[in-house]
Protein backbone atom coordinates (compact mmCIF):
# COMPACT_ATOMS: atom_id res chain seq x y z
CA UNK A 1 0.00 0.00 0.00
CA UNK A 2 2.81 2.40 0.85
CA UNK A 3 4.60 1.76 -2.39
CA UNK A 4 1.49 2.81 -4.29
CA UNK A 5 1.30 6.11 -2.41
CA UNK A 6 4.93 6.90 -3.08
CA UNK A 7 4.70 6.06 -6.72
CA UNK A 8 1.80 8.37 -7.20
CA UNK A 9 3.23 11.88 -6.74
CA UNK A 10 1.38 14.97 -7.72
CA UNK A 11 2.89 17.00 -10.54
CA UNK A 12 4.34 20.39 -9.60
CA UNK A 13 1.97 23.18 -10.51
CA UNK A 14 3.76 25.85 -12.53
CA UNK A 15 0.89 28.31 -12.33
CA UNK A 16 1.66 29.40 -8.78
CA UNK A 17 5.38 29.67 -9.58
CA UNK A 18 4.64 31.89 -12.58
CA UNK A 19 2.35 34.03 -10.42
CA UNK A 20 5.10 34.55 -7.83
CA UNK A 21 7.65 35.45 -10.51
CA UNK A 22 5.21 37.90 -12.09
CA UNK A 23 4.50 39.55 -8.72
CA UNK A 24 8.24 39.89 -8.03
CA UNK A 25 8.77 41.40 -11.46
CA UNK A 26 5.92 43.84 -10.88
CA UNK A 27 7.27 44.78 -7.45
CA UNK A 28 10.76 45.56 -8.72
CA UNK A 29 9.42 47.52 -11.68
CA UNK A 30 7.29 49.69 -9.41
CA UNK A 31 9.98 50.04 -6.75
CA UNK A 32 12.66 51.21 -9.17
CA UNK A 33 13.08 54.85 -10.01
CA UNK A 34 12.20 56.05 -13.49
CA UNK A 35 13.73 59.50 -13.14
CA UNK A 36 15.76 60.96 -15.94
CA UNK A 37 19.39 61.31 -14.97
CA UNK A 38 21.24 64.40 -16.08
CA UNK A 39 24.97 64.66 -16.63
CA UNK A 40 26.75 67.63 -15.15
CA UNK A 41 30.14 68.23 -16.75
CA UNK A 42 32.86 68.77 -14.17
CA UNK A 43 36.35 69.64 -15.32
CA UNK A 44 39.34 68.24 -13.49
CA UNK A 45 41.68 70.57 -11.66
CA UNK A 46 44.87 71.71 -13.30
CA UNK A 47 47.88 73.53 -11.98
CA UNK A 48 48.35 77.05 -13.14
CA UNK A 49 49.20 80.54 -12.07
CA UNK A 50 47.69 82.26 -9.10
CA UNK A 51 44.14 83.50 -9.34
CA UNK A 52 43.84 87.21 -10.05
CA UNK A 53 40.21 87.37 -9.01
CA UNK A 54 38.95 85.64 -5.90
CA UNK A 55 35.89 83.49 -6.66
CA UNK A 56 32.61 83.98 -4.83
CA UNK A 57 32.07 81.40 -2.08
CA UNK A 58 28.68 79.70 -1.91
CA UNK A 59 28.36 77.55 1.20
CA UNK A 60 25.61 74.94 1.44
CA UNK A 61 24.96 74.10 5.08
CA UNK A 62 21.73 72.15 4.50
CA UNK A 63 18.92 72.04 1.94
CA UNK A 64 17.39 75.31 3.15
CA UNK A 65 20.49 76.96 4.59
CA UNK A 66 23.00 78.58 2.23
CA UNK A 67 25.09 81.71 2.13
CA UNK A 68 26.92 83.54 -0.64
CA UNK A 69 30.06 85.38 0.48
CA UNK A 70 28.80 85.26 4.07
CA UNK A 71 25.34 86.71 3.32
CA UNK A 72 22.32 84.42 3.83
CA UNK A 73 20.89 83.07 0.59
CA UNK A 74 17.42 81.60 0.04
CA UNK A 75 16.90 79.00 -2.67
CA UNK A 76 14.35 81.15 -4.51
CA UNK A 77 16.75 84.10 -4.79
CA UNK A 78 19.78 82.00 -5.74
CA UNK A 79 19.38 82.49 -9.51
CA UNK A 80 19.21 86.27 -9.23
CA UNK A 81 22.21 86.51 -6.89
CA UNK A 82 24.28 84.18 -9.08
CA UNK A 83 23.26 86.16 -12.16
CA UNK A 84 24.54 89.35 -10.50
CA UNK A 85 27.88 87.58 -9.98
CA UNK A 86 28.00 86.99 -13.71
CA UNK A 87 27.80 90.75 -14.31
CA UNK A 88 30.83 91.40 -12.09
CA UNK A 89 34.39 90.51 -13.01
CA UNK A 90 34.26 87.42 -10.79
CA UNK A 91 32.44 84.97 -13.01
CA UNK A 92 33.61 82.08 -10.86
CA UNK A 93 31.86 80.57 -7.87
CA UNK A 94 33.36 78.09 -5.40
CA UNK A 95 30.81 75.71 -3.86
CA UNK A 96 31.40 74.28 -0.37
CA UNK A 97 29.01 71.75 1.12
CA UNK A 98 28.63 71.03 4.80
CA UNK A 99 27.98 67.65 6.40
CA UNK A 100 24.20 68.19 6.41
CA UNK A 101 24.05 69.04 2.69
CA UNK A 102 23.06 66.33 0.26
CA UNK A 103 24.66 65.63 -3.10
CA UNK A 104 21.43 66.72 -4.78
CA UNK A 105 21.73 70.16 -3.12
CA UNK A 106 25.22 70.57 -4.58
CA UNK A 107 24.09 69.42 -8.04
CA UNK A 108 21.15 71.86 -7.93
CA UNK A 109 23.55 74.73 -7.21
CA UNK A 110 25.93 73.68 -10.00
CA UNK A 111 23.09 73.40 -12.53
CA UNK A 112 21.70 76.79 -11.47
CA UNK A 113 25.13 78.44 -11.74
CA UNK A 114 25.64 77.06 -15.23
CA UNK A 115 22.13 78.10 -16.24
CA UNK A 116 22.75 81.75 -15.33
CA UNK A 117 25.97 81.76 -17.33
CA UNK A 118 28.78 81.61 -14.80
CA UNK A 119 32.06 80.64 -16.46
CA UNK A 120 33.52 78.40 -13.79
CA UNK A 121 32.04 76.44 -10.90
CA UNK A 122 34.57 75.04 -8.44
CA UNK A 123 33.98 72.45 -5.73
CA UNK A 124 35.98 73.11 -2.59
CA UNK A 125 36.43 71.43 0.75
CA UNK A 126 37.72 74.54 2.47
CA UNK A 127 35.36 76.82 4.30
N, C-alpha and C positions, 0 to 999 in steps of 0.2 A: 504494500500500500504506500509506503514512504517513497519508494522508488518512482512510483507514478506521479506523486506530487512534485518531486524534484525535477522530473523530466518535463513537466508541464510548466514552463516559466512564461510569465506574461511579457510580451514584447514592450520595449521601451517606447513610451509615447514622445514623439518629437514635437508635438504641438506645444506642450508647456515649455520645452526648452527654447523653441523659437520665440514664444511670447516673452520669456525672460530676456533673451538677447535683444529683442526689439525694444523692450522697456529700458534696458541699459543704454542702448543707442540713443533713444529719445532723451533720456536723462542727461547724457553727456553733451548732446547737441544743444539742449536748452541751458545747461549750466555753463557752457563756454561763452566767451565774449565775442561778439560780432562787431566790435568797434573797428573803425578804420585807423590804422596806425600811420603816423606821419613822421617822415624823416626830418631831422633838424641837422643841417650841416654844421659841424664843429671842426674848425681848423686846429691842427696841432701847433704847439708852441715852437717858436724858433728863437735862436739867440740873435741879438741885434744890438743896435746902439741904445742909449738911454732914451726914455720917453721925454719928449719936449712938453707934452701936454698931459697933465694928470687926468686919468679917466674918472668919470663919475662913479660913485660906489653905491650900488643898490643892494641893501641887506634884506634878506628874507628871513624873518624870525619864525613865522608860522604862516598858515594860509591867509589869515586876515591881518597880519602884522608885518609891515614892511617900512623901510625908510630909504630915502634917496638923499645922499650926502648929509645924513644926520637929521633930516626933516621927515616927519611922519608922512607916509604915502598910503592912500587908500587904493584898492584895486580898481575902482571905477575911474580914478583920476590918473592912473598910471600911464595910459596912452598919451594924454596931453602933456604930462611932465616929461616923458621920454621924447616926445616930439619937440619940446622946447630945448632939450639937450642937442637935438639934431641941428638946431638953428645956431647954436654956439660953435665955437671952434672945437670943443671937446665932443667929437662924434663917437666916442668910445664909452662904454659902460662896463664896469666890472661887477659881476654878480656874486655875492657871498650868501650861502645858505646856512642857517643855524640847524641845530639838532632836531628841532620840532618841524622844520620845513620838509615837505615831501618832494620827491623828484618831479612830480607833476607841477608843483608850484614853480620850480626852477624852469621847467620847459615852457610853461605859460609866459614867464617873463622873457625868455629868449625869443619866443615866437612874436610877442608883442613888440620887443625892441627891433626885431628885423622888419616887422610890418610898418613901423613908423619911419624906417629908413636910416637907422643908426649903422655906421660903417662896421664897427667891431664890437662884439660882445665877448667879454672875457669871463671865465669862471675862476674864482679865487678862493683860497682857503684861509686867507688872512683877513682879519676884521679890520 
